[in-house]
Amino acid sequence: MQELEQLRELCLALPETTERLSHGEPTWFVRDKKTFVMFADHHHDERLAFWCAAAPGVQEELVLEDPERFFRPPYVGHRGWVGVYLDVPGVDWDEVGEIVTDAYRHIAPKTLVARLP
């Protein structure tokens, strides 16, 4: 699955990131402890997506801006996490990379965030 491979590459490029299954889906962790991105392969609906941590207000802004591409995910949406659909035409992987990096910045300790370009 191309979308999973591209998402995996983006996540694992970040400092001290690991991957393992969580709730049956590939999930990426900072220092093998704190989740920052979860793949959602038709996890609770018929859509392919990922869920990620986000700064306060980002989820609402993205969902209002483009509800065809962004959503409030179950279980973690109340904590501000944002869902990003990957089954839409013309996925902008540069934008996805920025969203993943922002999720990492939100979760990772400052010492790791300082290592980002």
C-alpha positions as CSV (number, residue, x, y, z in Angstrom):
1,M,0.0,0.0,0.0
2,Q,1.7,3.1,-1.3
3,E,0.0,5.5,1.2
4,L,1.3,3.5,4.2
5,E,4.8,3.4,2.8
6,Q,4.9,7.2,2.2
7,L,3.5,7.9,5.6
8,R,6.0,5.5,7.2
9,E,8.9,7.2,5.4
10,L,7.8,10.6,6.7
11,C,7.4,9.4,10.3
12,L,10.6,7.4,10.5
13,A,12.6,10.3,9.1
14,L,12.1,12.2,12.4
15,P,14.5,11.8,15.3
16,E,14.1,8.8,17.7
17,T,10.9,7.6,16.1
18,T,9.8,4.0,16.2
19,E,6.9,2.1,14.7
20,R,4.8,-0.7,16.1
21,L,1.2,-1.9,15.9
22,S,-1.2,-0.3,18.3
23,H,-4.9,-1.2,18.2
24,G,-4.1,-3.3,15.1
25,E,-2.7,-0.4,13.1
26,P,0.8,0.9,12.3
27,T,1.5,3.6,14.9
28,W,4.6,5.9,15.3
29,F,6.0,6.9,18.6
30,V,8.6,9.3,19.9
31,R,11.3,7.5,21.9
32,D,9.0,4.4,21.8
33,K,6.6,6.0,24.3
34,K,4.4,8.8,23.1
35,T,2.2,8.3,20.0
36,F,2.2,11.1,17.4
37,V,0.7,9.4,14.3
38,M,-1.6,6.4,13.9
39,F,-2.5,4.9,10.5
40,A,-6.2,4.2,10.0
41,D,-6.8,1.6,7.4
42,H,-10.6,1.6,7.4
43,H,-10.3,1.4,11.2
44,H,-13.8,2.8,12.0
45,D,-15.3,3.5,8.6
46,E,-14.7,2.9,4.9
47,R,-11.9,5.5,4.6
48,L,-8.1,5.3,4.5
49,A,-6.6,8.0,6.7
50,F,-4.2,8.8,9.6
51,W,-4.8,10.4,12.9
52,C,-2.2,12.7,14.5
53,A,-1.5,15.0,17.4
54,A,-2.1,18.7,16.7
55,A,-1.7,22.0,18.5
56,P,-4.8,23.6,20.0
57,G,-7.1,25.0,17.4
58,V,-5.5,23.2,14.4
59,Q,-8.1,20.4,14.2
60,E,-11.0,22.9,14.1
61,E,-9.2,25.1,11.5
62,L,-8.4,22.2,9.2
63,V,-11.8,20.6,9.4
64,L,-13.6,23.9,8.7
65,E,-11.2,24.7,5.9
66,D,-11.5,21.3,4.1
67,P,-13.9,18.7,5.5
68,E,-13.3,16.5,2.5
69,R,-9.7,16.0,3.6
70,F,-9.7,16.5,7.4
71,F,-11.9,15.2,10.2
72,R,-12.2,14.8,14.0
73,P,-11.1,11.2,14.7
74,P,-12.8,9.0,17.2
75,Y,-11.2,8.4,20.6
76,V,-8.5,11.1,20.3
77,G,-10.4,13.9,18.6
78,H,-11.5,15.4,21.9
79,R,-7.8,15.9,22.7
80,G,-7.4,18.0,19.5
81,W,-6.0,15.3,17.2
82,V,-6.8,15.6,13.6
83,G,-7.7,13.0,11.0
84,V,-6.3,13.3,7.5
85,Y,-7.9,11.3,4.6
86,L,-5.4,9.5,2.3
87,D,-8.1,8.2,-0.1
88,V,-8.8,11.6,-1.8
89,P,-7.5,12.5,-5.2
90,G,-4.2,14.4,-5.4
91,V,-2.9,13.9,-1.8
92,D,-0.3,16.6,-1.3
93,W,2.5,14.7,0.3
94,D,4.5,17.9,1.1
95,E,1.5,19.1,3.1
96,V,1.2,15.6,4.8
97,G,4.9,15.9,5.7
98,E,4.3,19.3,7.3
99,I,1.3,17.9,9.3
100,V,3.3,14.9,10.5
101,T,6.3,17.1,11.5
102,D,3.9,19.4,13.4
103,A,2.4,16.4,15.2
104,Y,6.0,15.4,16.1
105,R,6.8,18.9,17.4
106,H,3.6,18.8,19.5
107,I,4.6,15.5,21.2
108,A,8.4,15.3,21.2
109,P,10.6,16.7,23.9
110,K,12.3,20.1,23.1
111,T,15.7,18.4,22.8
112,L,14.4,16.3,19.9
113,V,12.4,19.2,18.3
114,A,15.7,21.2,18.3
115,R,17.2,18.6,16.0
116,L,14.6,19.2,13.3
117,P,15.8,21.3,10.3
